[in-house]
Amino acid sequence: MKLHIKAVATIGIIILCLVFAASAVASEVAQGKCIEYNTETKVIKLQEYDTNFAQNKYGNPTSIESDFDVSTAKIGHIPEPGDILRISYKIEGAGKIALKIMNVSKQDLMKK
């Protein structure tokens, strides 16, 4: 009986650890064209793209425009209007807090 209780407790602890680990690293990702990067307010406005990569290697523009707080984000190449960005972010309240910003269009230039 004691062995059964220990086994159930061990499995429960493992499951609990996995749940916490999964939620700790979970983030959303958006990709699209940089409309504006305001260095004073630390906000990037992005026109989001869909995931239809068959027609366009970056996806197709949508009508969705989103603002991202980039005050604490890790930023690769400095974004400029027109650049294609991939932003990893988390949602806090009504805001989107950027974690990492990858300038996809400038990375493509670096490969050539």
Buried (B, 14 or more C-beta within 10 A) or exposed (E): EEEEEEEEEEEEEEEEEEEEEEEEEEBEEBBBBBBEBEEEEBBBBBBBBBEEEEEEEBBEEEEEEBBBBBEEBEBBBEBEEEBBBBBBBEEEEEEBBBBBBBBBBBEEEEEE
